[in-house]
Amino acid sequence: MQLRKPIFPIKNNLLTYLDKYNKTTEISMLYEDLLRFKDYTVIEDKDGKDTLWLSVYYSQWEQEEIQQNLKIIYTYLHSDGDRTTLPFLKVESIEFCTFGNSKPFRIRVKNILNENYTNFYIKKADASRIYGLELEDLLSPHRVNYLVYKDTLIEEHILGIPGDIFIERHLPLCSDLEKSQIAKEFVKFNERCLLGLLGDMRSYNYVVVVTHDYDQIVYRIRSIDFDQQSYEGDLPFYMPQFFKENQLMLELIDEKLEANSVEQYRKEVRSVIAKRILNSFERYSDLISIMKEDHISTDEKINQLKLALYKLTYSYHFKHCDTMGEIVETGLNFIVKNYRKHN
């Protein structure tokens, strides 16, 4: 994998799609405007370790305007632009990440009436990331809230415990029954990533969502980073099981699950995804037709991936794919046809 994936521009047909499905907005500030910070301080965690985030500051004459625009953006993301709440909102911090491809800004907004905080992110818009967000919203159990304006992407914060922190601090404290549930969820997460061609799901690129039911704790795993959507040619890149950061999860699966159970969970994921596609077929068809025409990878990577998938599935249809969108469609068509065959 190369260190930096290029940013792919959002073309007019994708922008038209986003407008049709209410994913566009108009704002008075772009990603580049936030890059004009004048000073910063390094943010460390409670153990004094560099988090790779910077708390940034702007010149006095810009600070007020930037904060006001950020509060307006917050209302677009969370309340359809209702500005009656603006007097009760305060931008608590603006932070810039120096790690990763998207170099996001993280904005923390506080409601002064109840002292609650909400984070959101502003990033450079990238077509492949948009495809990742849309496929996540369509194919996974999780909804994704985001907006696009020109080359600026606004993403809602996804709640959960970062996977690396969960594995290190929380997993050892889980009961055997909870560990079995987590193992099952990782199998399902792995399958969703492969089918949707969402790559680079190392432990710090997903979160574990913990929900307290009346007599148990329920665990779910969901991605928080969609930068590596359908770009790399190496097939294991789309399978979280192959990253060393997830080794403990693999050991958990080996310990808690039988091989037939693993296969059953994979089948469940494919069945649910097929139903989601059929239930949102117009939107899915609109998206995949645009993705098939878009070039979000290189010919070399496309050829490498389609050959690997042909060897994995023995499906000759992969050999005829010319774009990453066609590869995604071919894989998803297979599970939809199989679902229809058995239902």
C-alpha positions in Angstrom: 0.0 0.0 0.0 1.4 3.4 -0.9 1.6 6.0 1.9 -0.8 8.5 0.4 -3.8 7.7 -1.6 -4.6 10.5 -4.1 -7.8 12.6 -3.5 -10.3 11.9 -6.3 -12.5 14.8 -7.3 -16.3 14.6 -7.0 -17.6 14.7 -10.6 -20.9 16.2 -11.7 -22.8 13.0 -11.9 -21.9 12.1 -8.3 -22.7 15.6 -7.2 -26.1 15.2 -8.9 -26.7 12.0 -7.0 -25.8 13.6 -3.7 -28.2 16.4 -4.4 -31.0 14.0 -5.3 -30.6 12.2 -1.9 -30.2 15.3 0.2 -26.5 15.0 0.9 -25.5 18.5 -0.3 -25.6 21.9 1.4 -24.4 25.4 1.0 -22.0 26.9 3.5 -19.9 30.1 3.8 -16.7 28.3 4.7 -14.5 25.7 3.0 -12.0 23.2 4.3 -9.1 25.4 3.0 -10.4 28.3 5.2 -9.7 26.3 8.3 -6.1 25.7 7.2 -5.3 29.4 7.9 -4.7 28.8 11.6 -1.9 30.9 13.1 -0.8 28.8 16.1 -1.4 25.5 17.7 -0.7 23.3 20.7 -0.1 19.6 20.7 -2.8 17.5 22.3 -1.6 14.7 24.5 -3.6 11.9 26.1 -3.8 11.4 29.9 -0.5 9.4 29.8 1.3 12.3 28.1 1.4 10.6 24.7 1.1 12.6 21.5 -2.4 12.0 20.0 -1.3 13.4 16.6 -4.0 16.1 17.0 -3.4 19.8 17.3 -5.6 22.4 19.0 -5.5 25.3 16.5 -6.0 29.0 16.9 -6.8 31.8 14.4 -6.1 35.5 14.3 -8.5 37.6 16.4 -10.2 39.1 13.4 -10.9 35.7 11.9 -11.8 33.7 15.1 -15.3 35.1 15.6 -16.3 34.6 11.9 -14.9 31.1 11.8 -16.7 30.1 15.0 -20.0 31.5 13.7 -19.7 29.6 10.5 -18.9 26.4 12.3 -22.1 26.8 14.4 -24.1 27.3 11.3 -22.6 24.2 9.8 -23.5 22.3 12.9 -27.2 23.3 12.5 -27.2 22.1 8.9 -25.8 18.7 10.0 -28.1 18.2 13.0 -31.2 20.4 12.6 -31.7 21.1 8.9 -30.2 24.6 9.3 -32.5 25.8 12.1 -30.6 28.8 13.4 -32.8 29.5 16.4 -30.4 27.4 18.4 -27.3 29.5 17.5 -27.4 31.6 20.6 -27.1 28.5 22.7 -24.1 27.0 20.8 -20.5 27.5 21.6 -17.5 26.3 19.6 -15.4 24.7 22.4 -12.4 23.7 20.3 -11.0 23.3 16.7 -8.5 20.5 16.3 -6.5 19.4 13.3 -5.2 15.9 12.7 -1.7 15.5 11.3 -2.1 11.7 10.7 -3.8 10.0 7.9 -4.9 10.9 4.4 -7.8 13.2 5.0 -6.2 15.5 7.6 -9.5 16.3 9.2 -10.6 19.1 11.5 -12.5 18.0 14.5 -15.0 20.6 15.8 -16.4 20.4 19.3 -19.6 22.3 19.9 -21.2 22.7 23.3 -24.8 23.5 24.1 -24.6 26.0 26.9 -28.1 25.1 28.1 -27.2 21.6 29.1 -23.4 21.5 28.8 -23.6 18.6 26.3 -20.8 18.3 23.7 -21.1 17.2 20.1 -18.2 16.6 17.7 -18.2 16.8 13.9 -15.5 16.7 11.3 -14.6 18.8 8.3 -12.5 17.2 5.6 -11.3 17.6 2.0 -14.0 15.9 0.0 -12.9 12.8 -1.9 -15.0 10.7 -4.3 -13.9 7.4 -3.0 -14.6 8.4 0.5 -18.1 9.4 -0.6 -18.7 6.0 -2.1 -17.5 4.5 1.1 -20.0 6.5 3.2 -22.8 5.8 0.8 -22.1 2.0 0.7 -21.9 2.0 4.5 -25.3 3.7 4.8 -26.8 1.4 2.2 -25.3 -2.0 3.2 -24.5 -1.9 6.9 -26.9 -1.7 9.9 -25.6 1.8 10.6 -26.7 5.1 9.3 -24.1 7.8 8.3 -24.8 11.5 8.5 -22.7 13.7 6.3 -23.0 16.7 3.9 -21.0 17.9 0.9 -20.3 21.4 -0.4 -18.0 21.8 -3.4 -14.7 20.1 -2.2 -15.6 20.2 1.5 -17.0 17.2 3.4 -18.8 17.5 6.7 -19.1 14.3 8.7 -21.0 13.5 11.9 -18.9 12.0 14.7 -19.5 8.2 15.1 -19.9 7.2 18.7 -18.0 4.3 20.1 -14.8 3.0 21.7 -11.9 3.1 19.3 -11.0 -0.5 18.4 -7.4 -0.4 19.6 -8.4 1.0 23.0 -11.2 -1.5 23.3 -8.9 -4.4 22.6 -6.3 -3.2 25.0 -8.4 -2.0 27.9 -11.9 -3.5 27.7 -11.7 -6.8 26.0 -9.8 -8.5 28.8 -12.6 -7.5 31.3 -15.4 -9.1 29.2 -17.1 -12.3 30.2 -16.9 -15.4 28.1 -20.4 -14.8 26.8 -19.5 -11.2 25.8 -16.3 -12.4 24.1 -18.3 -14.9 22.1 -20.6 -12.1 21.0 -17.6 -9.8 20.1 -16.1 -12.7 18.1 -19.3 -13.1 16.1 -19.5 -9.3 15.5 -16.0 -9.2 14.1 -16.8 -12.1 11.7 -19.7 -10.0 10.4 -17.7 -6.8 10.3 -15.0 -8.6 8.3 -17.6 -9.9 5.8 -19.2 -6.5 5.3 -15.8 -4.9 4.6 -14.9 -7.5 2.0 -18.2 -7.3 0.2 -18.2 -3.5 0.1 -14.5 -3.3 -0.6 -13.8 -1.1 2.4 -10.1 -1.3 3.2 -7.6 -0.6 5.9 -9.8 -1.6 8.9 -7.0 -1.7 11.4 -8.2 -1.5 15.0 -7.9 2.4 15.1 -10.2 2.7 12.1 -13.3 1.2 13.6 -15.1 1.6 16.9 -16.9 -0.9 19.2 -20.4 0.4 20.1 -21.5 -0.8 23.5 -25.2 -0.8 24.3 -26.7 -1.8 27.6 -29.8 -3.9 27.2 -32.0 -4.7 30.2 -30.2 -8.0 31.0 -27.1 -7.9 28.9 -24.5 -5.8 27.1 -24.7 -5.8 23.3 -21.5 -5.1 21.2 -21.4 -3.8 17.6 -18.5 -3.0 15.4 -18.6 -0.2 12.8 -16.1 1.7 10.6 -15.2 5.3 11.3 -12.8 5.8 8.3 -13.9 5.5 4.7 -10.7 6.8 3.1 -9.6 3.5 1.7 -12.7 2.6 -0.2 -12.1 0.5 -3.4 -8.6 1.7 -4.0 -6.0 -0.9 -3.2 -5.4 -4.0 -5.3 -4.3 -6.4 -2.5 -7.4 -8.5 -1.5 -6.4 -9.0 2.2 -6.4 -5.2 2.5 -10.2 -5.5 2.5 -10.3 -8.2 5.2 -9.7 -6.8 8.7 -8.7 -10.3 9.9 -5.3 -9.9 8.1 -4.1 -6.8 10.0 -1.8 -7.5 12.9 -3.7 -4.9 15.0 -6.7 -7.2 15.0 -4.7 -10.4 16.0 -6.5 -10.6 19.4 -9.9 -10.6 17.6 -8.7 -13.5 15.4 -7.6 -15.4 18.5 -11.0 -14.8 20.0 -12.8 -16.2 17.0 -10.6 -19.3 17.1 -11.3 -19.8 20.8 -15.0 -19.0 20.9 -16.5 -20.0 17.5 -16.7 -23.2 15.6 -16.0 -23.2 11.8 -19.6 -23.9 10.9 -20.7 -20.9 13.1 -18.3 -18.6 11.3 -19.7 -19.6 8.0 -23.3 -19.2 9.3 -22.6 -15.6 10.4 -21.0 -14.8 7.0 -24.2 -16.1 5.3 -26.3 -14.0 7.6 -24.4 -10.9 6.5 -24.7 -11.7 2.8 -28.5 -12.3 3.3 -29.0 -9.0 5.1 -27.0 -7.0 2.6 -29.0 -8.6 -0.3 -32.2 -7.5 1.4 -30.9 -4.0 2.0 -30.0 -3.7 -1.7 -33.4 -4.9 -2.9 -35.2 -2.6 -0.4 -33.2 0.5 -1.6 -32.7 -0.7 -5.2 -33.2 2.7 -6.9 -30.7 4.4 -4.7 -28.2 1.5 -5.0 -28.6 1.4 -8.8 -28.0 5.2 -9.0 -24.9 5.0 -6.9 -23.3 1.9 -8.5 -23.9 3.2 -12.0 -22.0 6.3 -11.2 -19.3 4.4 -9.3 -18.8 2.1 -12.3 -17.9 5.1 -14.6 -15.6 6.7 -12.1 -11.9 6.1 -11.9 -10.9 5.9 -8.2 -8.0 3.6 -8.6 -5.2 2.7 -11.0 -5.5 0.1 -13.8 -2.7 -1.9 -12.1 -4.6 -2.2 -8.8 -7.9 -2.9 -10.5 -6.3 -5.8 -12.5 -4.6 -7.1 -9.3 -7.9 -7.1 -7.4 -10.1 -8.6 -10.0 -7.7 -11.5 -10.6 -7.5 -12.2 -6.8 -11.3 -12.2 -6.6 -11.5 -14.5 -9.6 -9.2 -16.9 -7.9 -11.2 -16.7 -4.7 -14.7 -17.1 -6.2 -14.0 -18.8 -9.6 -16.4 -16.3 -11.0 -15.3 -15.3 -14.5 -17.4 -12.1 -14.3 -14.6 -10.4 -12.3 -12.3 -10.8 -15.2 -14.4 -8.4 -17.3 -14.4 -5.6 -14.8 -12.6 -2.4 -15.8 -13.3 -0.2 -12.8 -13.5 -0.6 -9.0 -17.3 0.2 -9.3 -17.7 -2.8 -11.6 -15.9 -5.0 -9.2 -18.1 -3.9 -6.3 -21.2 -4.5 -8.4 -20.1 -7.9 -9.5 -19.6 -9.1 -6.0 -22.9 -7.7 -4.7 -24.8 -9.0 -7.8 -23.6 -12.5 -6.8 -25.0 -12.3 -3.3 -28.3 -10.8 -4.5 -28.8 -13.6 -7.1 -28.0 -16.2 -4.5 -30.5 -14.6 -2.1 -33.2 -14.6 -4.8 -32.4 -18.2 -5.6 -33.1 -19.4 -2.1 -36.0 -17.1 -1.2 
